């Protein structure tokens, strides 16, 4: 089997598909790509047994018919990276597995395995148990970008180690929580027209975020245990996290007091005073007044202290409350507007963080648990 392919397109596709491969696999064949020729396309597949990613790249001058081989992923990615920016010829002996990548002035030679050795990791699903929707990739990318930072990493609570997709007829609600913070992001850019929910693990979410183009259109097929997401050139099959996601609406408080503050000013102040915080907890004490907020940090172990004030508009009289610096910096980094709104109730109840104005067809809300403080 012989064909020609643009080296730059080959490397770009291989490096993208390789993101799904684990550094260490219990099944050695999963260290390989599966290569298949489909008319004028090279179909490249990689899998970690839980997720399977397939991409297509155009080829020309195909000779010897179709076939499939397994190619060592790390080795062929390294080779493709060093190829000159030209069309290269790939020759594969389907009987012996001898494979050559020919380029002007040189060649790479390696041995491929029979494609029949590659395991089938995608399960058959009864069509009656599936539902489909089509949405712009930008809707999915935005949902992942706004929630990924809040995903938990405690394997004892697997439902909280992924992103909830709560799909309704008029939009998609993306939710993530690690029990300290919770983010709820609603995107109504397109109307799915179906009702379903699933918990997507972090790995396929990161792959989608890095490989999807914002102009792509994604067809999503949902089944009880997995999803298949397809664009014109990519197909990702991923299994869901089993279990029931916490009822996120129940933990969102209806706080009566509101703070409006410049995002850049408070973010800079938090970053500055946190230098003096105890690294074991990063506590920052806040004292809100109608026209300003005081921030205080101390680390008695190192005898360090910091104090700063930032202008704000607070609808209450005065309130003292504590938050973790690291969590605040994550939240302020996600909120998109010049001013942010913080809704508070009392020193023992979570704070709610929102942009002053949501982007069109979106609604972003972040809940952050407070930290106990004795005094300011």
C-alpha positions in Angstrom: 0.0 0.0 0.0 1.4 3.4 -1.0 0.2 6.9 -0.8 1.4 10.5 -0.6 0.5 12.9 2.2 1.4 16.5 3.2 3.9 16.2 6.1 2.6 19.2 8.0 -1.0 17.8 7.9 0.3 14.4 8.9 2.1 15.8 12.0 -0.7 18.1 13.0 -3.2 15.2 12.9 -0.9 12.7 14.6 -0.1 15.1 17.5 -3.8 15.9 18.0 -4.9 12.3 18.0 -2.1 11.2 20.3 -3.6 13.2 23.1 -5.9 10.3 23.9 -3.1 7.8 24.4 -2.0 7.1 28.0 1.7 7.4 28.9 1.5 3.8 30.2 -1.0 1.3 28.9 -1.8 -2.1 30.4 -2.6 -3.2 26.9 0.5 -2.7 24.8 -1.3 -2.4 21.4 -2.8 0.8 22.7 0.6 2.4 22.4 -0.1 2.4 18.7 -2.2 4.3 16.2 -4.5 2.4 13.9 -4.0 3.6 10.3 -6.7 2.8 7.7 -7.0 4.0 4.1 -10.5 5.0 3.1 -10.5 6.0 -0.5 -8.6 9.4 -0.5 -8.3 9.7 3.3 -6.0 8.3 5.9 -8.1 7.5 9.0 -6.0 7.6 12.2 -7.4 6.2 15.4 -6.1 6.2 19.0 -7.6 4.9 22.2 -7.0 4.4 25.9 -9.9 1.9 26.2 -12.2 4.5 27.7 -11.9 7.1 25.0 -11.4 6.7 21.2 -10.3 9.5 19.0 -10.3 9.3 15.2 -9.2 11.9 12.6 -9.0 12.0 8.9 -6.3 13.6 6.7 -6.4 13.8 2.9 -4.0 11.6 0.9 -3.3 11.2 -2.8 -1.8 8.7 -5.3 -3.2 5.8 -3.4 -1.9 2.5 -4.7 -2.4 -1.1 -3.5 -5.9 -0.7 -2.3 -7.2 -0.3 1.2 -5.9 -1.9 4.4 -5.1 -1.2 8.1 -1.9 -1.3 10.2 -0.9 -0.4 13.8 2.0 2.1 14.0 3.9 3.0 17.2 2.5 6.3 18.2 5.4 7.9 20.0 7.9 6.9 17.3 5.8 8.1 14.3 4.9 11.4 15.9 8.6 12.1 16.5 9.4 11.2 12.9 6.6 13.3 11.5 7.8 16.3 13.6 11.2 16.2 11.8 9.9 15.9 8.3 10.5 18.7 5.8 7.4 20.7 4.8 6.7 18.7 1.6 4.5 15.9 0.4 6.0 12.6 1.6 5.4 9.1 0.3 4.5 6.3 2.7 5.0 2.7 1.6 3.7 -0.2 3.6 4.2 -3.9 2.9 0.9 -5.4 4.2 2.5 -8.9 4.4 5.7 -8.1 6.3 4.7 -4.9 8.0 7.8 -3.1 6.6 7.0 0.6 6.4 8.9 3.5 4.9 8.4 7.2 5.0 10.2 8.7 2.0 11.1 12.4 1.7 13.6 14.3 -0.5 17.1 13.1 0.4 16.1 10.5 3.0 13.7 8.1 4.6 12.4 6.7 7.9 11.9 2.9 8.2 9.9 1.1 10.9 7.7 -2.0 11.3 3.9 -1.9 11.5 1.7 -4.5 13.0 -1.5 -6.0 11.5 -4.5 -3.7 12.0 -6.6 -6.7 13.0 -4.7 -6.7 16.4 -6.1 -3.3 17.4 -8.9 -3.8 19.9 -12.5 -2.7 19.4 -13.3 -0.3 22.2 -16.5 1.2 20.9 -19.6 -0.7 22.1 -22.7 -1.2 19.9 -25.7 0.7 21.2 -29.3 0.2 20.5 -30.5 3.1 18.3 -33.7 3.3 20.4 -31.5 4.2 23.4 -29.7 7.1 21.8 -30.5 10.7 21.1 -28.7 13.3 18.9 -28.2 17.0 18.8 -26.1 19.4 16.7 -24.4 22.4 18.1 -21.6 24.8 17.3 -18.2 23.8 18.7 -18.0 27.3 20.3 -20.9 26.3 22.6 -19.0 23.2 23.8 -15.6 25.0 24.1 -17.2 27.8 26.2 -18.9 25.3 28.5 -15.6 23.4 29.1 -13.5 26.6 29.6 -15.9 28.0 32.2 -16.2 24.8 34.3 -12.9 22.8 34.0 -11.2 24.7 36.8 -13.9 23.6 39.3 -13.7 19.9 38.6 -12.9 17.8 41.7 -10.1 15.2 41.9 -11.3 13.0 44.8 -11.7 9.5 43.3 -13.9 8.6 46.3 -16.6 10.8 44.7 -16.2 10.0 41.0 -19.4 12.0 40.0 -17.5 15.2 41.0 -14.4 14.4 38.9 -16.1 15.4 35.6 -18.3 18.1 34.0 -22.1 17.6 34.1 -23.8 18.3 30.8 -27.5 19.0 31.7 -29.0 19.3 28.2 -32.4 20.9 27.8 -34.4 21.8 24.7 -33.3 25.5 24.8 -29.7 25.1 25.8 -26.9 23.3 27.7 -26.1 23.8 31.4 -22.5 22.9 32.2 -21.7 22.3 35.9 -18.6 21.3 37.9 -17.8 21.2 41.6 -15.1 20.1 43.9 -17.2 20.7 47.1 -15.3 23.9 47.8 -16.5 25.7 44.7 -19.3 25.2 42.2 -19.7 26.7 38.7 -22.9 26.7 36.7 -22.7 27.9 33.1 -25.7 28.0 30.9 -25.2 28.5 27.1 -28.2 28.9 24.8 -26.2 29.7 21.6 -28.1 26.8 20.0 -31.2 24.8 21.1 -30.4 21.1 21.3 -34.1 20.2 21.1 -33.6 17.2 23.4 -33.5 16.5 27.2 -30.6 14.5 28.5 -27.7 14.6 31.0 -24.3 13.0 31.4 -21.0 13.5 33.3 -18.0 13.9 31.0 -14.6 13.0 32.4 -11.8 15.6 32.4 -9.7 13.9 29.7 -12.1 14.0 26.8 -13.2 17.5 27.9 -9.6 18.7 27.6 -9.2 16.9 24.2 -12.3 18.6 22.9 -11.1 22.0 24.2 -7.8 21.7 22.5 -8.8 20.1 19.1 -12.2 21.6 18.3 -12.2 24.7 16.1 -14.7 27.4 17.1 -16.1 27.4 13.5 -16.8 23.6 13.6 -20.2 22.1 13.9 -20.5 19.1 16.2 -23.0 16.3 15.9 -23.4 14.6 19.3 -24.9 11.2 19.8 -25.8 10.3 23.4 -26.4 6.8 24.7 -26.8 5.7 28.3 -23.1 5.0 28.9 -21.2 7.1 26.3 -21.2 9.8 23.7 -19.9 10.2 20.2 -19.0 13.7 19.0 -18.3 14.2 15.3 -17.0 17.0 13.2 -16.1 17.0 9.6 -12.6 15.6 10.4 -12.7 14.3 14.0 -14.7 11.7 15.9 -14.4 11.3 19.7 -16.1 8.4 21.5 -16.0 8.8 25.3 -17.6 6.9 28.2 -19.4 8.8 30.9 -18.7 8.8 34.6 -21.3 6.6 36.3 -23.4 7.9 39.2 -25.7 10.8 40.0 -24.4 14.3 40.0 -25.3 16.4 43.1 -28.4 18.6 42.9 -26.5 21.7 42.1 -29.5 24.1 42.3 -30.0 23.2 45.9 -26.6 24.5 46.9 -26.9 27.9 45.2 -28.0 30.3 48.0 -30.3 33.3 47.6 -28.0 35.9 49.2 -29.6 39.3 50.0 -26.5 41.6 50.0 -24.6 42.6 46.9 -21.0 43.8 46.3 -20.1 45.5 43.0 -16.3 45.8 42.5 -13.8 46.3 39.7 -12.5 42.9 38.8 -9.0 44.0 37.9 -8.6 46.0 41.1 -9.7 43.3 43.5 -7.9 40.5 41.6 -4.6 42.5 41.8 -5.2 43.2 45.5 -6.0 39.6 46.3 -2.8 38.4 44.5 -0.7 41.0 46.3 -1.9 40.4 49.9 -1.9 36.6 49.3 1.9 36.7 49.3 1.7 37.0 53.1 -0.9 34.4 53.6 -0.4 31.0 55.3 0.3 28.7 52.3 -1.6 25.8 54.1 -5.0 27.6 53.6 -4.5 30.9 51.9 -7.1 32.7 54.0 -7.9 36.3 53.2 -10.2 38.2 55.6 -12.6 40.7 54.1 -14.4 43.5 55.8 -17.0 45.0 53.5 -18.2 48.6 54.0 -20.8 50.5 51.9 -18.0 52.2 49.8 -14.9 50.0 50.2 -13.6 46.6 51.2 -10.7 45.9 53.5 -8.5 42.8 53.0 -6.3 41.5 55.7 -3.8 38.6 55.7 -1.5 37.3 58.4 0.8 34.3 58.8 1.8 34.0 62.4 4.3 31.3 61.7 6.3 33.6 59.5 5.3 36.9 61.2 4.0 38.4 57.9 1.1 40.7 57.5 -0.7 42.5 54.7 -3.6 44.9 54.5 -5.2 46.6 51.5 -8.4 48.5 50.6 -10.3 48.6 47.3 -13.3 50.7 46.4 -16.6 48.9 46.0 -20.4 49.3 46.3 -21.9 47.2 49.1 -25.6 47.2 49.8 -25.2 46.2 53.5 -23.8 48.1 56.4 -20.7 46.0 57.3 -19.7 42.3 57.0 -16.6 40.3 57.9 -16.1 37.1 55.9 -13.2 34.9 54.8 -12.3 33.3 51.4 -9.3 31.3 50.1 -7.0 33.3 47.9 -6.4 30.6 45.3 -10.1 30.0 44.8 -10.7 33.7 44.4 -8.0 34.1 41.8 -9.4 31.2 39.8 -12.9 32.8 39.9 -11.8 36.3 39.0 -9.8 34.8 36.1 -13.0 33.2 34.7 -15.4 36.1 35.1 -15.3 38.1 31.9 -16.6 41.6 32.8 -14.9 44.7 34.0 -17.0 44.7 37.2 -18.0 41.6 39.1 -20.9 41.1 41.5 -20.5 39.2 44.8 -23.7 38.2 46.6 -23.4 37.6 50.4 -25.6 36.7 53.3 -23.5 36.2 56.4 -20.0 35.0 57.4 -21.1 31.3 57.5 -22.9 31.1 54.1 -21.3 30.7 50.7 -20.7 33.6 48.4 -22.1 33.8 44.9 -19.9 35.4 42.2 -21.3 36.6 38.8 -20.3 38.9 36.0 -21.9 42.3 36.1 -23.6 41.5 32.7 -23.7 38.0 31.1 -22.7 37.6 27.5 -25.5 37.0 25.0 -27.4 33.7 25.5 -25.2 32.8 28.5 -25.6 32.8 32.3 -22.5 32.3 34.6 -22.7 31.8 38.3 -20.0 30.5 40.7 -20.5 29.5 44.4 -17.6 29.6 46.8 -17.6 28.2 50.3 -16.4 30.6 53.0 -13.5 30.0 55.5 -14.1 30.3 59.2 -12.6 33.3 60.8 -12.8 34.5 64.5 -12.2 38.2 64.0 -10.9 40.7 61.5 
